Amino acid sequence: MDPEQIALLIPIVALCIPISAIVTSHLRKMAEIKARVAGGLSREVREELNEIKSQLANLRDTTTKFDMTFDAALSRIEERVDRMEDRQGTSAAASANSTAAAAPAGETLLVGQRIGS
């Protein structure tokens, strides 16, 4: 090699050293990140996380069952109230008709007042 070629290779080699250091540093950091993501959680943390997930699933099931039970009870109460209102409406209409028919002309009867009193 002649001196001109050697003079040209010196700066090229000098620039390759920091470039290789930067590339290897980057590769090392990427390997650390991948290792942290893949096995970052310890066994204890994973077990606790799984336990919390199962507790959350149990809580969700319990609340769903409670909600369904509450809805069923509410439906039964609404049906009972409707039946009571129907009975009261039928009784009130029947007693209003019989009271109105039995009341002497020109007299007004109060609710619960007996005819002739």
Chimera marker file (.cmm) of the C-alpha trace (Angstrom):
<marker_set name="trace">
<marker id="1" x="0.000" y="0.000" z="0.000" r="1" g="1" b="0" radius="0.5"/>
<marker id="2" x="1.254" y="3.364" z="-0.800" r="1" g="1" b="0" radius="0.5"/>
<marker id="3" x="1.197" y="6.224" z="1.713" r="1" g="1" b="0" radius="0.5"/>
<marker id="4" x="-1.789" y="7.945" z="0.082" r="1" g="1" b="0" radius="0.5"/>
<marker id="5" x="-4.043" y="4.915" z="0.618" r="1" g="1" b="0" radius="0.5"/>
<marker id="6" x="-2.904" y="4.601" z="4.236" r="1" g="1" b="0" radius="0.5"/>
<marker id="7" x="-3.635" y="8.290" z="4.778" r="1" g="1" b="0" radius="0.5"/>
<marker id="8" x="-7.152" y="7.727" z="3.423" r="1" g="1" b="0" radius="0.5"/>
<marker id="9" x="-7.799" y="4.646" z="5.616" r="1" g="1" b="0" radius="0.5"/>
<marker id="10" x="-6.810" y="6.314" z="8.909" r="1" g="1" b="0" radius="0.5"/>
<marker id="11" x="-9.858" y="8.677" z="9.133" r="1" g="1" b="0" radius="0.5"/>
<marker id="12" x="-12.206" y="5.954" z="7.861" r="1" g="1" b="0" radius="0.5"/>
<marker id="13" x="-11.057" y="3.532" z="10.584" r="1" g="1" b="0" radius="0.5"/>
<marker id="14" x="-11.205" y="6.336" z="13.140" r="1" g="1" b="0" radius="0.5"/>
<marker id="15" x="-14.870" y="7.005" z="12.229" r="1" g="1" b="0" radius="0.5"/>
<marker id="16" x="-15.812" y="3.300" z="12.240" r="1" g="1" b="0" radius="0.5"/>
<marker id="17" x="-14.903" y="2.882" z="15.915" r="1" g="1" b="0" radius="0.5"/>
<marker id="18" x="-17.584" y="5.286" z="17.317" r="1" g="1" b="0" radius="0.5"/>
<marker id="19" x="-20.149" y="4.091" z="14.776" r="1" g="1" b="0" radius="0.5"/>
<marker id="20" x="-19.664" y="0.474" z="15.882" r="1" g="1" b="0" radius="0.5"/>
<marker id="21" x="-19.917" y="1.580" z="19.544" r="1" g="1" b="0" radius="0.5"/>
<marker id="22" x="-23.231" y="3.346" z="18.839" r="1" g="1" b="0" radius="0.5"/>
<marker id="23" x="-24.637" y="0.335" z="16.962" r="1" g="1" b="0" radius="0.5"/>
<marker id="24" x="-23.627" y="-2.178" z="19.649" r="1" g="1" b="0" radius="0.5"/>
<marker id="25" x="-25.016" y="0.095" z="22.404" r="1" g="1" b="0" radius="0.5"/>
<marker id="26" x="-28.317" y="0.290" z="20.558" r="1" g="1" b="0" radius="0.5"/>
<marker id="27" x="-28.449" y="-3.492" z="20.081" r="1" g="1" b="0" radius="0.5"/>
<marker id="28" x="-27.701" y="-4.027" z="23.785" r="1" g="1" b="0" radius="0.5"/>
<marker id="29" x="-30.497" y="-1.626" z="24.835" r="1" g="1" b="0" radius="0.5"/>
<marker id="30" x="-32.977" y="-3.326" z="22.497" r="1" g="1" b="0" radius="0.5"/>
<marker id="31" x="-32.054" y="-6.736" z="23.926" r="1" g="1" b="0" radius="0.5"/>
<marker id="32" x="-32.583" y="-5.397" z="27.479" r="1" g="1" b="0" radius="0.5"/>
<marker id="33" x="-36.003" y="-4.004" z="26.560" r="1" g="1" b="0" radius="0.5"/>
<marker id="34" x="-37.070" y="-7.290" z="24.954" r="1" g="1" b="0" radius="0.5"/>
<marker id="35" x="-35.876" y="-9.248" z="27.992" r="1" g="1" b="0" radius="0.5"/>
<marker id="36" x="-37.729" y="-6.902" z="30.344" r="1" g="1" b="0" radius="0.5"/>
<marker id="37" x="-40.970" y="-7.189" z="28.392" r="1" g="1" b="0" radius="0.5"/>
<marker id="38" x="-40.793" y="-10.972" z="27.983" r="1" g="1" b="0" radius="0.5"/>
<marker id="39" x="-39.905" y="-11.895" z="31.555" r="1" g="1" b="0" radius="0.5"/>
<marker id="40" x="-40.427" y="-8.634" z="33.370" r="1" g="1" b="0" radius="0.5"/>
<marker id="41" x="-43.074" y="-9.892" z="35.771" r="1" g="1" b="0" radius="0.5"/>
<marker id="42" x="-41.931" y="-12.100" z="38.571" r="1" g="1" b="0" radius="0.5"/>
<marker id="43" x="-43.733" y="-15.311" z="39.383" r="1" g="1" b="0" radius="0.5"/>
<marker id="44" x="-45.273" y="-13.789" z="42.526" r="1" g="1" b="0" radius="0.5"/>
<marker id="45" x="-46.612" y="-10.808" z="40.630" r="1" g="1" b="0" radius="0.5"/>
<marker id="46" x="-48.127" y="-13.069" z="37.958" r="1" g="1" b="0" radius="0.5"/>
<marker id="47" x="-49.806" y="-15.247" z="40.623" r="1" g="1" b="0" radius="0.5"/>
<marker id="48" x="-51.227" y="-12.194" z="42.368" r="1" g="1" b="0" radius="0.5"/>
<marker id="49" x="-52.448" y="-10.789" z="39.057" r="1" g="1" b="0" radius="0.5"/>
<marker id="50" x="-54.186" y="-14.083" z="38.249" r="1" g="1" b="0" radius="0.5"/>
<marker id="51" x="-55.772" y="-14.099" z="41.713" r="1" g="1" b="0" radius="0.5"/>
<marker id="52" x="-57.078" y="-10.565" z="41.204" r="1" g="1" b="0" radius="0.5"/>
<marker id="53" x="-58.480" y="-11.565" z="37.811" r="1" g="1" b="0" radius="0.5"/>
<marker id="54" x="-60.336" y="-14.522" z="39.340" r="1" g="1" b="0" radius="0.5"/>
<marker id="55" x="-61.685" y="-12.339" z="42.165" r="1" g="1" b="0" radius="0.5"/>
<marker id="56" x="-62.885" y="-9.804" z="39.612" r="1" g="1" b="0" radius="0.5"/>
<marker id="57" x="-64.625" y="-12.563" z="37.627" r="1" g="1" b="0" radius="0.5"/>
<marker id="58" x="-66.308" y="-13.821" z="40.829" r="1" g="1" b="0" radius="0.5"/>
<marker id="59" x="-67.411" y="-10.286" z="41.704" r="1" g="1" b="0" radius="0.5"/>
<marker id="60" x="-68.826" y="-9.813" z="38.213" r="1" g="1" b="0" radius="0.5"/>
<marker id="61" x="-70.769" y="-13.093" z="38.494" r="1" g="1" b="0" radius="0.5"/>
<marker id="62" x="-72.083" y="-12.176" z="41.946" r="1" g="1" b="0" radius="0.5"/>
<marker id="63" x="-73.266" y="-8.738" z="40.849" r="1" g="1" b="0" radius="0.5"/>
<marker id="64" x="-74.920" y="-10.196" z="37.765" r="1" g="1" b="0" radius="0.5"/>
<marker id="65" x="-76.772" y="-12.775" z="39.876" r="1" g="1" b="0" radius="0.5"/>
<marker id="66" x="-77.786" y="-10.098" z="42.399" r="1" g="1" b="0" radius="0.5"/>
<marker id="67" x="-79.012" y="-7.861" z="39.592" r="1" g="1" b="0" radius="0.5"/>
<marker id="68" x="-81.080" y="-10.676" z="38.111" r="1" g="1" b="0" radius="0.5"/>
<marker id="69" x="-82.537" y="-11.547" z="41.537" r="1" g="1" b="0" radius="0.5"/>
<marker id="70" x="-83.323" y="-7.898" z="42.210" r="1" g="1" b="0" radius="0.5"/>
<marker id="71" x="-85.022" y="-7.552" z="38.810" r="1" g="1" b="0" radius="0.5"/>
<marker id="72" x="-87.112" y="-10.665" z="39.449" r="1" g="1" b="0" radius="0.5"/>
<marker id="73" x="-88.181" y="-9.404" z="42.886" r="1" g="1" b="0" radius="0.5"/>
<marker id="74" x="-89.018" y="-6.008" z="41.452" r="1" g="1" b="0" radius="0.5"/>
<marker id="75" x="-91.120" y="-7.631" z="38.725" r="1" g="1" b="0" radius="0.5"/>
<marker id="76" x="-93.023" y="-9.663" z="41.313" r="1" g="1" b="0" radius="0.5"/>
<marker id="77" x="-93.689" y="-6.543" z="43.394" r="1" g="1" b="0" radius="0.5"/>
<marker id="78" x="-94.874" y="-4.653" z="40.316" r="1" g="1" b="0" radius="0.5"/>
<marker id="79" x="-97.230" y="-7.513" z="39.435" r="1" g="1" b="0" radius="0.5"/>
<marker id="80" x="-98.629" y="-7.548" z="42.977" r="1" g="1" b="0" radius="0.5"/>
<marker id="81" x="-99.134" y="-3.776" z="42.928" r="1" g="1" b="0" radius="0.5"/>
<marker id="82" x="-100.863" y="-4.025" z="39.550" r="1" g="1" b="0" radius="0.5"/>
<marker id="83" x="-103.180" y="-6.741" z="40.877" r="1" g="1" b="0" radius="0.5"/>
<marker id="84" x="-103.951" y="-4.677" z="43.989" r="1" g="1" b="0" radius="0.5"/>
<marker id="85" x="-104.640" y="-1.609" z="41.855" r="1" g="1" b="0" radius="0.5"/>
<marker id="86" x="-106.889" y="-3.654" z="39.589" r="1" g="1" b="0" radius="0.5"/>
<marker id="87" x="-108.785" y="-4.981" z="42.605" r="1" g="1" b="0" radius="0.5"/>
<marker id="88" x="-109.042" y="-1.530" z="44.147" r="1" g="1" b="0" radius="0.5"/>
<marker id="89" x="-110.122" y="-0.060" z="40.829" r="1" g="1" b="0" radius="0.5"/>
<marker id="90" x="-112.732" y="-2.797" z="40.358" r="1" g="1" b="0" radius="0.5"/>
<marker id="91" x="-113.927" y="-2.508" z="43.962" r="1" g="1" b="0" radius="0.5"/>
<marker id="92" x="-114.017" y="1.264" z="43.828" r="1" g="1" b="0" radius="0.5"/>
<marker id="93" x="-115.871" y="1.272" z="40.525" r="1" g="1" b="0" radius="0.5"/>
<marker id="94" x="-118.350" y="-1.344" z="41.756" r="1" g="1" b="0" radius="0.5"/>
<marker id="95" x="-118.955" y="0.434" z="45.032" r="1" g="1" b="0" radius="0.5"/>
<marker id="96" x="-119.239" y="3.780" z="43.255" r="1" g="1" b="0" radius="0.5"/>
<marker id="97" x="-121.837" y="2.320" z="40.915" r="1" g="1" b="0" radius="0.5"/>
<marker id="98" x="-123.805" y="0.694" z="43.732" r="1" g="1" b="0" radius="0.5"/>
<marker id="99" x="-123.483" y="3.778" z="45.929" r="1" g="1" b="0" radius="0.5"/>
<marker id="100" x="-124.579" y="6.086" z="43.162" r="1" g="1" b="0" radius="0.5"/>
<marker id="101" x="-127.517" y="3.865" z="42.331" r="1" g="1" b="0" radius="0.5"/>
<marker id="102" x="-128.545" y="3.514" z="45.971" r="1" g="1" b="0" radius="0.5"/>
<marker id="103" x="-128.148" y="7.175" z="46.900" r="1" g="1" b="0" radius="0.5"/>
<marker id="104" x="-131.350" y="9.143" z="47.070" r="1" g="1" b="0" radius="0.5"/>
<marker id="105" x="-131.681" y="11.890" z="44.500" r="1" g="1" b="0" radius="0.5"/>
<marker id="106" x="-130.012" y="15.132" z="45.510" r="1" g="1" b="0" radius="0.5"/>
<marker id="107" x="-127.888" y="13.603" z="48.288" r="1" g="1" b="0" radius="0.5"/>
<marker id="108" x="-124.155" y="13.085" z="48.110" r="1" g="1" b="0" radius="0.5"/>
<marker id="109" x="-122.600" y="10.232" z="49.987" r="1" g="1" b="0" radius="0.5"/>
<marker id="110" x="-119.101" y="10.373" z="51.348" r="1" g="1" b="0" radius="0.5"/>
<marker id="111" x="-116.702" y="7.525" z="50.956" r="1" g="1" b="0" radius="0.5"/>
<marker id="112" x="-117.263" y="5.108" z="53.814" r="1" g="1" b="0" radius="0.5"/>
<marker id="113" x="-120.652" y="6.639" z="54.725" r="1" g="1" b="0" radius="0.5"/>
<marker id="114" x="-123.507" y="4.222" z="54.962" r="1" g="1" b="0" radius="0.5"/>
<marker id="115" x="-126.711" y="4.762" z="53.127" r="1" g="1" b="0" radius="0.5"/>
<marker id="116" x="-129.386" y="6.094" z="55.413" r="1" g="1" b="0" radius="0.5"/>
<marker id="117" x="-127.024" y="7.483" z="58.038" r="1" g="1" b="0" radius="0.5"/>
<link id1="1" id2="2" r="1" g="1" b="0" radius="0.2"/>
<link id1="2" id2="3" r="1" g="1" b="0" radius="0.2"/>
<link id1="3" id2="4" r="1" g="1" b="0" radius="0.2"/>
<link id1="4" id2="5" r="1" g="1" b="0" radius="0.2"/>
<link id1="5" id2="6" r="1" g="1" b="0" radius="0.2"/>
<link id1="6" id2="7" r="1" g="1" b="0" radius="0.2"/>
<link id1="7" id2="8" r="1" g="1" b="0" radius="0.2"/>
<link id1="8" id2="9" r="1" g="1" b="0" radius="0.2"/>
<link id1="9" id2="10" r="1" g="1" b="0" radius="0.2"/>
<link id1="10" id2="11" r="1" g="1" b="0" radius="0.2"/>
<link id1="11" id2="12" r="1" g="1" b="0" radius="0.2"/>
<link id1="12" id2="13" r="1" g="1" b="0" radius="0.2"/>
<link id1="13" id2="14" r="1" g="1" b="0" radius="0.2"/>
<link id1="14" id2="15" r="1" g="1" b="0" radius="0.2"/>
<link id1="15" id2="16" r="1" g="1" b="0" radius="0.2"/>
<link id1="16" id2="17" r="1" g="1" b="0" radius="0.2"/>
<link id1="17" id2="18" r="1" g="1" b="0" radius="0.2"/>
<link id1="18" id2="19" r="1" g="1" b="0" radius="0.2"/>
<link id1="19" id2="20" r="1" g="1" b="0" radius="0.2"/>
<link id1="20" id2="21" r="1" g="1" b="0" radius="0.2"/>
<link id1="21" id2="22" r="1" g="1" b="0" radius="0.2"/>
<link id1="22" id2="23" r="1" g="1" b="0" radius="0.2"/>
<link id1="23" id2="24" r="1" g="1" b="0" radius="0.2"/>
<link id1="24" id2="25" r="1" g="1" b="0" radius="0.2"/>
<link id1="25" id2="26" r="1" g="1" b="0" radius="0.2"/>
<link id1="26" id2="27" r="1" g="1" b="0" radius="0.2"/>
<link id1="27" id2="28" r="1" g="1" b="0" radius="0.2"/>
<link id1="28" id2="29" r="1" g="1" b="0" radius="0.2"/>
<link id1="29" id2="30" r="1" g="1" b="0" radius="0.2"/>
<link id1="30" id2="31" r="1" g="1" b="0" radius="0.2"/>
<link id1="31" id2="32" r="1" g="1" b="0" radius="0.2"/>
<link id1="32" id2="33" r="1" g="1" b="0" radius="0.2"/>
<link id1="33" id2="34" r="1" g="1" b="0" radius="0.2"/>
<link id1="34" id2="35" r="1" g="1" b="0" radius="0.2"/>
<link id1="35" id2="36" r="1" g="1" b="0" radius="0.2"/>
<link id1="36" id2="37" r="1" g="1" b="0" radius="0.2"/>
<link id1="37" id2="38" r="1" g="1" b="0" radius="0.2"/>
<link id1="38" id2="39" r="1" g="1" b="0" radius="0.2"/>
<link id1="39" id2="40" r="1" g="1" b="0" radius="0.2"/>
<link id1="40" id2="41" r="1" g="1" b="0" radius="0.2"/>
<link id1="41" id2="42" r="1" g="1" b="0" radius="0.2"/>
<link id1="42" id2="43" r="1" g="1" b="0" radius="0.2"/>
<link id1="43" id2="44" r="1" g="1" b="0" radius="0.2"/>
<link id1="44" id2="45" r="1" g="1" b="0" radius="0.2"/>
<link id1="45" id2="46" r="1" g="1" b="0" radius="0.2"/>
<link id1="46" id2="47" r="1" g="1" b="0" radius="0.2"/>
<link id1="47" id2="48" r="1" g="1" b="0" radius="0.2"/>
<link id1="48" id2="49" r="1" g="1" b="0" radius="0.2"/>
<link id1="49" id2="50" r="1" g="1" b="0" radius="0.2"/>
<link id1="50" id2="51" r="1" g="1" b="0" radius="0.2"/>
<link id1="51" id2="52" r="1" g="1" b="0" radius="0.2"/>
<link id1="52" id2="53" r="1" g="1" b="0" radius="0.2"/>
<link id1="53" id2="54" r="1" g="1" b="0" radius="0.2"/>
<link id1="54" id2="55" r="1" g="1" b="0" radius="0.2"/>
<link id1="55" id2="56" r="1" g="1" b="0" radius="0.2"/>
<link id1="56" id2="57" r="1" g="1" b="0" radius="0.2"/>
<link id1="57" id2="58" r="1" g="1" b="0" radius="0.2"/>
<link id1="58" id2="59" r="1" g="1" b="0" radius="0.2"/>
<link id1="59" id2="60" r="1" g="1" b="0" radius="0.2"/>
<link id1="60" id2="61" r="1" g="1" b="0" radius="0.2"/>
<link id1="61" id2="62" r="1" g="1" b="0" radius="0.2"/>
<link id1="62" id2="63" r="1" g="1" b="0" radius="0.2"/>
<link id1="63" id2="64" r="1" g="1" b="0" radius="0.2"/>
<link id1="64" id2="65" r="1" g="1" b="0" radius="0.2"/>
<link id1="65" id2="66" r="1" g="1" b="0" radius="0.2"/>
<link id1="66" id2="67" r="1" g="1" b="0" radius="0.2"/>
<link id1="67" id2="68" r="1" g="1" b="0" radius="0.2"/>
<link id1="68" id2="69" r="1" g="1" b="0" radius="0.2"/>
<link id1="69" id2="70" r="1" g="1" b="0" radius="0.2"/>
<link id1="70" id2="71" r="1" g="1" b="0" radius="0.2"/>
<link id1="71" id2="72" r="1" g="1" b="0" radius="0.2"/>
<link id1="72" id2="73" r="1" g="1" b="0" radius="0.2"/>
<link id1="73" id2="74" r="1" g="1" b="0" radius="0.2"/>
<link id1="74" id2="75" r="1" g="1" b="0" radius="0.2"/>
<link id1="75" id2="76" r="1" g="1" b="0" radius="0.2"/>
<link id1="76" id2="77" r="1" g="1" b="0" radius="0.2"/>
<link id1="77" id2="78" r="1" g="1" b="0" radius="0.2"/>
<link id1="78" id2="79" r="1" g="1" b="0" radius="0.2"/>
<link id1="79" id2="80" r="1" g="1" b="0" radius="0.2"/>
<link id1="80" id2="81" r="1" g="1" b="0" radius="0.2"/>
<link id1="81" id2="82" r="1" g="1" b="0" radius="0.2"/>
<link id1="82" id2="83" r="1" g="1" b="0" radius="0.2"/>
<link id1="83" id2="84" r="1" g="1" b="0" radius="0.2"/>
<link id1="84" id2="85" r="1" g="1" b="0" radius="0.2"/>
<link id1="85" id2="86" r="1" g="1" b="0" radius="0.2"/>
<link id1="86" id2="87" r="1" g="1" b="0" radius="0.2"/>
<link id1="87" id2="88" r="1" g="1" b="0" radius="0.2"/>
<link id1="88" id2="89" r="1" g="1" b="0" radius="0.2"/>
<link id1="89" id2="90" r="1" g="1" b="0" radius="0.2"/>
<link id1="90" id2="91" r="1" g="1" b="0" radius="0.2"/>
<link id1="91" id2="92" r="1" g="1" b="0" radius="0.2"/>
<link id1="92" id2="93" r="1" g="1" b="0" radius="0.2"/>
<link id1="93" id2="94" r="1" g="1" b="0" radius="0.2"/>
<link id1="94" id2="95" r="1" g="1" b="0" radius="0.2"/>
<link id1="95" id2="96" r="1" g="1" b="0" radius="0.2"/>
<link id1="96" id2="97" r="1" g="1" b="0" radius="0.2"/>
<link id1="97" id2="98" r="1" g="1" b="0" radius="0.2"/>
<link id1="98" id2="99" r="1" g="1" b="0" radius="0.2"/>
<link id1="99" id2="100" r="1" g="1" b="0" radius="0.2"/>
<link id1="100" id2="101" r="1" g="1" b="0" radius="0.2"/>
<link id1="101" id2="102" r="1" g="1" b="0" radius="0.2"/>
<link id1="102" id2="103" r="1" g="1" b="0" radius="0.2"/>
<link id1="103" id2="104" r="1" g="1" b="0" radius="0.2"/>
<link id1="104" id2="105" r="1" g="1" b="0" radius="0.2"/>
<link id1="105" id2="106" r="1" g="1" b="0" radius="0.2"/>
<link id1="106" id2="107" r="1" g="1" b="0" radius="0.2"/>
<link id1="107" id2="108" r="1" g="1" b="0" radius="0.2"/>
<link id1="108" id2="109" r="1" g="1" b="0" radius="0.2"/>
<link id1="109" id2="110" r="1" g="1" b="0" radius="0.2"/>
<link id1="110" id2="111" r="1" g="1" b="0" radius="0.2"/>
<link id1="111" id2="112" r="1" g="1" b="0" radius="0.2"/>
<link id1="112" id2="113" r="1" g="1" b="0" radius="0.2"/>
<link id1="113" id2="114" r="1" g="1" b="0" radius="0.2"/>
<link id1="114" id2="115" r="1" g="1" b="0" radius="0.2"/>
<link id1="115" id2="116" r="1" g="1" b="0" radius="0.2"/>
<link id1="116" id2="117" r="1" g="1" b="0" radius="0.2"/>
</marker_set>
